[in-house]
Amino acid sequence: MNFKGMKWLNFILTIIALFAIYTFLDGRLNPALSNALLVILIPIGLLSLMPVLEKSKNDSEQ
């Protein structure tokens, strides 16, 4: 399988899951907690982007 494609698939599925969590909890939380939820979910989305952007060891050795 294409490992780079799997990284992108993992990232896209993570973003979809985070959006679903936010959409599900948005109407159920107070506005202050909704902002806290965003503060928690955005870094998780950014952390899931890190493996996609970093070069693998095999790419840098060639």
C-alpha positions in Angstrom: 0.0 0.0 0.0 1.0 3.6 -0.5 2.2 4.7 2.9 2.0 8.4 2.0 -1.6 8.0 0.9 -2.4 6.3 4.1 -1.0 9.2 6.0 -3.3 11.6 4.1 -6.3 9.3 4.6 -5.6 9.2 8.3 -5.5 13.0 8.4 -8.7 13.4 6.5 -10.5 10.9 8.6 -9.3 12.6 11.8 -10.5 16.0 10.6 -13.9 14.5 9.7 -14.1 12.9 13.1 -13.2 16.1 14.9 -15.8 18.0 12.9 -18.4 15.4 13.8 -17.5 15.7 17.5 -17.8 19.4 17.3 -21.1 19.3 15.5 -22.5 16.8 17.9 -21.5 18.7 21.0 -22.0 22.2 19.8 -25.7 22.5 20.6 -25.3 20.6 23.9 -22.6 22.7 25.6 -22.6 26.2 27.0 -21.0 28.8 24.7 -18.0 29.1 27.1 -17.5 25.3 26.9 -18.0 25.4 23.2 -15.0 27.7 22.9 -13.0 25.4 25.1 -13.9 22.5 22.9 -12.5 24.4 19.9 -9.3 25.0 21.8 -9.0 21.3 22.4 -10.0 20.1 18.9 -7.9 22.4 16.8 -4.5 21.3 18.3 -5.6 17.7 17.8 -6.2 18.4 14.2 -2.9 20.2 13.8 -1.1 17.3 15.5 -2.6 14.8 13.1 -1.2 16.9 10.2 2.4 16.5 11.5 3.0 13.0 10.2 1.7 14.0 6.8 4.1 16.9 6.5 7.3 15.4 7.9 9.5 13.6 5.5 10.2 9.9 6.1 13.7 8.7 6.7 13.7 6.8 3.4 13.0 10.0 1.4 15.8 12.0 3.1 18.4 9.2 2.6 17.9 8.9 -1.2 
